[in-house]
Amino acid sequence: MKPYKSFIAKVYVLSADEGGRKTPFLSNFKPQFFFRTANITGTIVLDENVSLVMPGDSLNLKVSLIEYAPLNLGLHFIFRESHTTVGAGVITELLEDAKESY
């Protein structure tokens, strides 16, 4: 297993009725990502053709973590802002900035 800092994921953003955010977010949004037992801050980078993400949306996006984490394809995660779960996702592509294997 290799540690990575960047990946692409398919995510679902919870609506306000589901306990998620009431407002949309833009690129460079920095929530906490939860993988297995890890809690790591990351930056969400949206595609050029996506200006903002509304609660209830499903989309692909890029995530850049602030530190390396052992990730693999198909790994499920959630992302939170303060005490609110913003959404959930699954890693679909790992981007090559990997460190040496453990």
N, C-alpha and C positions, 0 to 999 in steps of 0.2 A: 504494500500500500504506500502511496506517495502523498506527501502534503502539498496542497494547492492553495492559491490565494484567489483565483478567479474561476468563474464557471458561468454557464448559461443554464437557466432553469425555466420550466413551465410552472407558473404560479397562478393561484386563485386568491384574489383580494376580498376579504370578508366585507359584507355590507354592514351598515349600522344595525340592522335588524338581527344580524348574526353575532353582534358584539364587536365588530370592527370599527374602523374610522368612519367619521361622518363626512369628512372632506377628502378631496383627491390629493395625490402627491405627484411631484415632478421628478425629473432625473436628479441625481445626486442626493436623494433621500437616504438617510443613514440610520436604519433600524438595527436592532440586535437580531442575529441569526442563531437559531438553536439547532445543532446537529448532535444526535445522540446525547452526550452529556456536556457538550461544549456550548459556550455562549460567547459569540464573537461579533463585534460590530463590523458592518460592511456598508458599502455604498452601492445603491441601485443605479444602473445606467440604462436608460430607455433607448430603444431604436430611434433613429432620426425621424421616422414617420409617426412616432407616438409622442404627443406633447405632454399628456398627463394621464394618470391612472385613476379611474373612478372606483369607488367601493362597488364590489360585485363583478369586476372585470376579471377575465382570464387572459393571460398573455405570456409571451416569452420575454425574458429580460436578462441582462448581464449583471453579475454581482462581483464586486471586488472587495475581498475581506482585508482587514488591517493587519492580520497575521496569518501564517500558514496553518492549515488544518488538514487532517487526514480525511480526504473525500473520495467518493467513488460514484460512478454512474448509477442512477436509480435511487440515490440517497434522498430520503424525505426530510424536510425541515419545516420549521415555522419561523416567521419573523414578527417581531414585536416592537412597539414604540411605547416606552414607559410601561404602563400596566395593561395595554391594549394589544391583543393579537391582531396584527394587520392582515396576515395572510399565511398561506401554506404553499409549499411547492415541492418539486422533485428535480434533481439535477439531471439535465439531458446532455450536457457537454462540459468536459473539463478543459480549461484553457492552459496551454503549455507554459507555465511559469513554475513548474514543480521543482522542489528540492530533491536531494538524494533520497532514495528509499530508506525506510527505517531498518 
